[in-house]
Amino acid sequence: MANIKSAKKRILVAKTRNERNKAIKSSVKTAIKKVDAAVAANDKAAAEAALLSATSAIDKAAKKGVYHKNNAARKVSRLSKAVSAMA
């Protein structure tokens, strides 16, 4: 355990940020799973609705720095491709 006051604060801040990032990543993964489930069920309307919500969640996570912007763009691209391929 750290003895210096600033080091103690860094530990607390890192823990807080870690928990926040974990929660955001978890919600993004859940949104992605909803899109995948709708695609698997071949339900175009549900897939498009889930895609909209997942895209929003991914973009917010990228804006907050949880995901790199290219990583977020790749995730959105793969989901959009899966939904649009559902003819």
N, C-alpha and C positions, 0 to 999 in steps of 0.2 A: 504494500500500500504506500502511496506517495505521502511525503511529509510536507512538501511545499504547498502553500494555499492554492496557487495557480494550477499546479498539477492535479490537486484534488478536484478543482473545478473542471478541468479538462476531462477527467474521468467521468464526472457526472454528465457533462454536456455530450460526451461521446455516447454514453449509455442512452440518453434521451433521444439523440439523433438515430441511433441504431434501432430503437424500438419504433420510432416514427417511420423509418425507411422500411422496416420489416412489415409494418401494417400496410403501407402503401403498396409494396410488392405483392403482398398477399391478396389485396383487393384487385390488383391488375390480373393476377393469375386466375382468380375466380371469374373475372369478366371474360377472360380468354376462354376458359372452360365452358362458359355459357354459350359463346359463339360456336365453339367446336361441337357442343352437344346439339345445338340447333341445326348445324350443318349435317351432322350424323343422322339426325331425325328427318332430314330433307324438308325442313320447315323454313321456307324462304322468308316469310314475314318476320318470324321470330329471330331468324339469323340476322336480318338487316337491323332490327331494333337492338339486338345484343351487340352488333358491330358498332353501332353509333355510340352506345354506352361504353364499350371497351375502348374505342378510339379516344373518347374523352378522358377516360381514366389513364390511358397510356400517355397521352399528351400532357396531362397534369403532372404525372410522375416525372416525365422528362423535364418539364419546366422547373420542378423542384429539385432537380439534380439527382433523383434516385436512379434514373436510367440515362445513359448517354443518348444524345439526340438521334444518332444513327441506329442505335439499338431499338429505340422506340419506333423509328420510321420502318425498320425491318419487321417489327412485330405487327404494326398496322398494315403494312403491305401484304404480309402473309395471310392475315385474317381477311382482308378485302379480296384477295385472290381466291381464297377458299369460298367466300360467299358468292362472288360473281361467277364462279365456275359451276354453281348449282343450277343450271338451267332447267 
